[in-house]
Amino acid sequence: MRQVTAKPALKTENMNKPVISIIGKSNVGKTTLIEKMLPVFSEKGYNIGTIKHHLHDYDSDIRGKDSWRHQNAGARQTMISSPEKLSFFSKLNAEMSIDDLVLYFDQSDIVITDGYKKGSKPKIEVFRPSHYGATIAEAGDNLIAYATDAPQHDFSLKVPVLDLNDPRGVAEFILRYFKLPEKKEK
């Protein structure tokens, strides 16, 4: 059974936070699209949190550093904290849901996930036929749009088709989808 000891400090109002999943096959441009949308959200006054979904185990700490040594010696949870940022590492017995992860995002107005095709959150699929011939979203996947460099493609699901090379347009579509006004210029 999974146990996260930090839960008492988590804010339940984060449960209603807008979450959008950017999905697509590997190396199709999901991370690049997210990276290019972040400054657009920022200039409109939004703080964005991101979650990168990974299907396999990974190493994110630095081998030999104190926090890595703590984990390697058996610490179930480790945190690195400084006046500017923190990193939290927790070994899990089961994958956490997006809803559980969003509870940690108390300084974000919107959370964007990179992946989570099988999750229940609204999704935009990045599709480039020069990379892959077929889309991955299916009916019932909560797909709200495609972001593509091939708008003439015959898409199987009838949702809006956005220009992959216009990250501002994609970001503004997300704000309209969640009915979020422009907050302020930063």
TALIN-V179621 format. One record per residue. N is the residue number from 0. PHI is phi in radians with two decimals (NA if undefined). BURIAL is + if it has 24 or more other ideal C-beta (glycine too) atoms within 12 Angstrom, else -. D_CENTER is the distance of its C-alpha to the mean C-alpha in whole Angstrom. Layout:
n = [N;N]
phi = [PHI;PHI]
burial = [BURIAL;BURIAL]
d_center = [D_CENTER;D_CENTER]
//
This chain:
n = [0;1;2;3;4;5;6;7;8;9;10;11;12;13;14;15;16;17;18;19;20;21;22;23;24;25;26;27;28;29;30;31;32;33;34;35;36;37;38;39;40;41;42;43;44;45;46;47;48;49;50;51;52;53;54;55;56;57;58;59;60;61;62;63;64;65;66;67;68;69;70;71;72;73;74;75;76;77;78;79;80;81;82;83;84;85;86;87;88;89;90;91;92;93;94;95;96;97;98;99;100;101;102;103;104;105;106;107;108;109;110;111;112;113;114;115;116;117;118;119;120;121;122;123;124;125;126;127;128;129;130;131;132;133;134;135;136;137;138;139;140;141;142;143;144;145;146;147;148;149;150;151;152;153;154;155;156;157;158;159;160;161;162;163;164;165;166;167;168;169;170;171;172;173;174;175;176;177;178;179;180;181;182;183;184;185]
phi = [NA;-1.31;-2.38;-2.02;-1.28;-1.43;-0.96;-1.01;-1.46;-1.36;-1.77;-1.20;-1.14;-1.19;-1.12;-1.75;-1.19;-1.07;-2.28;-2.20;-1.83;-1.70;-2.05;2.70;-1.23;-1.04;1.10;-1.65;2.09;-1.06;-1.12;-1.09;-1.06;-1.03;-1.00;-1.38;-1.40;-0.97;-1.12;-1.15;-1.06;-1.08;-1.17;-1.58;1.62;-1.78;-1.64;-1.98;-1.89;-2.25;-2.24;-1.70;-1.49;-2.23;-1.38;-2.26;-1.12;-2.65;-1.92;-2.09;-1.60;-1.73;-0.91;1.62;-1.28;-0.97;-1.11;-1.09;-1.12;-1.05;-1.12;-1.11;-1.44;2.17;-1.10;-1.31;-2.35;-2.44;-2.24;-1.95;-2.31;-2.44;-1.10;-1.75;-2.85;-2.51;-2.24;-2.20;-2.01;-2.45;-1.35;-2.04;-1.62;-2.67;-1.12;-1.43;-1.34;-1.01;-1.04;-1.16;-1.18;-1.09;-1.02;-1.39;-1.64;-1.35;-1.93;-2.12;-1.50;-2.39;-2.04;-1.93;-1.77;-1.79;2.00;1.22;-0.96;-1.52;-1.27;-1.62;-1.27;-1.00;-2.30;-2.08;-1.65;-1.47;-2.36;-2.30;-1.06;-1.23;-1.71;-2.51;-1.39;-2.31;-1.35;-1.91;-1.24;-2.16;-0.97;1.60;-1.51;1.12;-1.33;-1.90;-2.99;-1.87;-2.01;-2.55;-1.76;-2.35;-1.12;-1.39;-1.03;-1.51;-1.35;-1.27;-1.78;-1.59;-2.28;-0.99;-1.95;-1.85;-1.38;-1.01;-1.53;-2.17;-1.04;-1.09;-1.11;-1.18;-1.07;-1.16;-1.05;-1.09;-1.06;-1.14;-1.01;-1.52;0.99;-1.79;-1.36;-1.15;-1.35;-3.02;-1.40;-1.63]
burial = [-;-;-;+;-;-;-;-;-;-;-;-;-;+;-;-;+;+;+;+;+;+;+;+;-;-;-;+;+;+;-;-;+;+;-;+;+;+;-;+;+;-;-;+;-;+;-;+;+;+;+;-;+;-;-;-;-;-;-;-;-;-;-;-;-;-;+;-;-;-;+;-;-;-;-;-;-;+;-;-;-;-;-;-;-;-;-;+;+;+;-;-;-;-;-;+;-;+;-;+;+;+;+;+;+;-;-;+;+;+;+;+;+;+;+;+;+;-;+;-;+;+;+;+;+;+;+;+;-;-;-;-;-;-;+;+;+;-;-;-;+;+;+;+;+;+;+;+;+;+;-;-;-;-;+;-;+;-;+;-;+;+;+;+;-;-;+;-;+;+;+;+;+;+;+;-;+;+;-;-;-;-;-;-;-;-]
d_center = [25;22;23;21;23;21;21;23;22;19;19;19;18;15;15;15;13;11;8;7;6;7;9;12;15;15;16;16;14;10;9;12;11;8;11;14;12;11;15;16;14;16;19;19;19;15;13;9;7;4;4;5;7;11;14;16;18;17;19;17;20;23;26;29;28;28;25;25;29;28;26;28;31;29;27;25;22;23;21;22;23;24;25;22;19;19;17;17;18;19;20;19;22;19;15;14;12;9;12;13;10;10;14;13;11;15;15;12;13;9;6;3;1;4;7;8;11;13;11;13;10;11;10;11;13;13;17;20;23;24;22;22;24;22;19;17;17;20;21;20;16;15;15;15;16;16;16;18;21;24;24;27;26;27;24;24;22;23;21;20;20;18;19;17;19;19;15;17;18;15;13;17;16;13;15;18;16;16;19;18;21;21;21;23;23;23]
//
